[in-house]
Amino acid sequence: MMDRKILEDMKAKHRVLTEYSFAKKPLHRGYNNRTLYVNVGTLEIKEKPVSEEMKEKFVGGKGFGLRLLWDGVTEKTRWNDPENEINIAVGPVGGNTNYPGSGKSLVVSLSPLTDIPIDSNVGGHFGPYLKFSGFDALELQGKAERDVIVYIDGNAGNVKIFEAPDEETNSHLLAHQLHEMFADNDNERQHISVVSAGKGAENTLLGCLNFSLWDKRRNGPRLKQAGRGGIGTVLRDKKIKAVVVKFSGLNSLLNDPADLKVIQERGVKLHKEIVSLDSQQCRMRTCGTAHLVEIMNDYDLLPVMNFQYGQHPEAEKINSHVWEKFFTQNVPEGCWYGCTMACAHAVDGFLLKTGPYKGQRVVVDGPEYETVGGCGSNPAIFNPEAVLEINFYCDTYGIDTISFGTLTAFVMECYERGILNKERTGGLEMTWGNWEATLEMMHQMARGEGFGKIAGLGIKKMEEYFARHFGADEGFLRDIGVQGKGLEQSEYMSKESLAQQGGYYLTNKGPQHDEAWLIFMDMVNNMIPTFEKKAEALHYFPMFRTWFGLQGLCKLPWNDIEPADNAKHPEPNKVPEHVQNYLDIYEAVTGKGLDKEGMILQSERVYNFQRIFNLRMGHGKRNDDYPPYRAMGPVTKEEYESRQERYDGQLKEKLGVDPSGKSVEEKIKILREYKLKQYNGLIDAVYLRRGWSPEGVPTVEHLQKLGMDLPELVETVKKHLK
C-alpha cells in the first residue's frame, strides 16, 4: 500500500486539459463497432465507427491497428512526427475468460528502429478492459507539450487527458501509483490497467510498453511488455506518461458470444489437457518459456557470444531448473483470467545491486526464454542474478530485452575485436560476461548519456556510427550485427536452418520469432527439404500465426501443449485439433462460420496490407529481406573451426568440394557463396508462393484474389511493379 497522502497530493496537481463522455453500449458478437481516437496535441477526443468492410478485411487486433495507422500517417511521416500513432486493439475472440490465452492486445506504430510499421503483442489486462469499456481499438495521436495521462473510465463512460507533473516515469513505480490512485478501494485495484514506458524508452530507440495487471497475492502490479520496435519510445516522445483504463464487472457474457456453450466446452477440454500434460511437455506452469534454455543448448541453437556459437558449458547456470528455484509463489500464474497455461512467473523480493534503486527489494517478472537467451547466453552472462537485474531494469526503464540483449552481444564482440575500447566506451569494459559493465551501459541509456546513448540507437545505427567515427570495416559490422530492417533478431540460432532464416528475415517487420519458428521442422526433423516445401511452410505458419494477432489470442495454447495423440495426425506440427478449436470458438463468438482456408485468407489480407504499407514508407522490397551473414553461416575463423566437421561436411556433401588443403578463409568464402545462393532460391520460392513479384511486391492479381484490391493499395503496388 502506497502513502495515500502522497497520492492525493499528486492527484491534486493534475490539471484536466479536456474531457469526453461516451455512451456505454453492449458488445455485439465480439465487437463494439467503434474505436476511440485521442489526440494529446490538439486535445481532440472522438469515437470512430467500425464498418462491416473493416471487420471483413482487417478483422481486429493487428489488422485494425494497421488500418488506423495507414489512415493517420502519410508516406513522409516519421516515427517522431505528431501524426504517428500508437494503436492498441484486441479482436473479436479476445477478452473471453473461458478459453486459455485470450487476453492479448496488439500494438501498432511506426518504429523508431525500422521506419516502417511495427506490431507487438502483449498480455496483461489493458486490452480486454479497453474492449469491455466500449472500444475495439484505441488510436493515440499527437504530441503533448508536457507529460500527460490519458484516463479511460469504462465504468463512468468518461475519458480525460490531464497533466501529470509529479508521478514517477519508470514503470514499476508509476504503475503502482496509478493503480492505487484510481482505485476507490483495495478490491478495485485489480480493475485497473496501466500502459507506460520509462526513462529508457525516453532516451533510446528501443523503448517497450509495459502493460500492467494487479497481482493480489503480491499486493502490487505486474508488468507485461509490448517489446519490439521501440513503441515505448514513441509513447514518451508524445509525452504520454501513461494510459489508464478502469473497468469492473467482468463476466463471460460481455463478448456477447453467439454460442457460449461451445466456447466453454472447448475451453474445459483444453484446460484438462494443459493441467495433465504440461509437466511432461513444456513445464509452462512451473517455469514458463525458460524451459527452452536447455533444449536450445542441447540442439546447438542457443545464442552464445553474439550468435557465434549455439551452446555453452555454463548454460546450465541459467537453465529452467535454476529459474524454478527463483520463482517464489509456486502456483501457476497467468496474465489473463481463465488461462491455465499460466506461464507468467515472477521472482519476489529480489535485492538490486546497481542503479537508482540499489538496495531495494523488487518483483522481477520472468525471466522468459528470450530474456535469458538475449541478456544471458548471448553476451555470455551466465550469472542468474545478473540476468534478473538486467530483466528488472529493462522492464521498468521500458527497454526491450531482446533488442538490448542482441545489441549488447554486438557491442561486446566489437570490444573483443578492437573496434571498441575503453576510450570509445567511456571506460566501460564490454568484455564477454561483464554484467556490471552491461548494467552500467543500461543505466547510461536510461539517463541518455555516455556510451549508453550510442548503444541506445540500436545495432543498425551503431554499425553506421562505428564505421564513420572509428574507421571500422562497414562490411564486417553488417556481417556480425544481427539485425534486419533495423530490428534486432530474437534469440534463436538460425545458421543451420534455411527455413528459419526465412522465418526471421522474410517477415514484414524484421527478425522476430512470432511469425514462423521452423528450426525443428527444418533442421532437426528434415520435414521440409525442398525450396517448395520451405516456401509452403513460410506461407502457412506466418499466416496462421498472424491470425492470433487479429483475434487477441496468445499462440502458446496452440502448440506448446499438444493433445496426447497429436503425433498420429498427418500434420502434427499444425496441431490440427487445436486449429479446429480456434475455428469453433471464432464461430461461437461471432456467429460467422470459418474454415481453415478462410482463417488463412483473413491473415493473408492483413499480411499483404502490411507489406504494401512498408512499400508506402519506402521499404519492403527484396533488398530489405536479407539477413546479416552471421545469421546464415560462419563469419570468422573461430566460428568455422568451432563446427569444422559440420562445415567441411557441407562442402563435401552439398557442393562436392574437397576441403583438404584449403585455408579456413577459402572455405568460408566458398560456403558463403553457397549459402547466399540457397537463400536467394528460398526468396524466389517464397515470393512465388505468397503471390509477390520477384522483387517482393504483391501483384494486383493477387490482391484481387484476396479481395484486397482497394484503390490505395493498387495505386501503391503499381508504382513498384514497373
Buried (B, 14 or more C-beta within 10 A) or exposed (E): EEEEEEBEEBBEEBEEBBEBEBEEEEBEBBBBBBBBBBBBBEBBBBBBEBEEEBBEBBBBBBBBBBBBBBEBBEEEBEBBEBBBBBBBBBBBBBBBBBBBBBBBBBBBBBBBBBBBBBBBBBBBBBBBBBBBBBBBBBBBBBBBEEBBBBBBBBBEBBBBBBBBEBBBBBBBBBBBBBBBBBBEEEEBBBBBBBBBBBBBBBBBBBBBBBBBBBBEEBEBBBBBBBBBBBBBBBBBBBBBBBBBBBBBEBEBEBBBBBBBEBBBBBBEBBBEBBBEBBEEBBBBBBBBBBBBBBBBBEBBBBBBBBBBBBBBEBBEBBBBBBBBEBBBEEEBBBBBBBBBBBBBBBBBEBEBEBBBBEEEEBBBBBBBBBBBBBBBBBBBBBBBBBBBBBBBBBBBBBBBBBBBBBBBBBBBBBBBEEBBEEEBBBEBEBEBBBBEBBBBBBBBBBBBEBBBBBBBBBBBBBBBBBBEEBEBEEEBBBBBBBBBBBBBBBBBBBBBBBBBBBBBBBBBBBBBBBBBBBBBBBBEEEBBEEBEBBBBBBBBBBBBBBBBBBBBBBBBBBBBBBBEEBEEBEEBBBBBBBBEBBBBBBBBBBBBEBEBEEBBBBBBBBBBBBBBBBBBBEBBBBEBBBBBBBBBBBBBEEBBEBBBEEBBEBBEEEBEBEBEEBEBEEBBEBBBEBBBEBBEBBBBBBBBBBBBBEBBBBBBEBBEEBEBBBEEBBEBBEEBEE
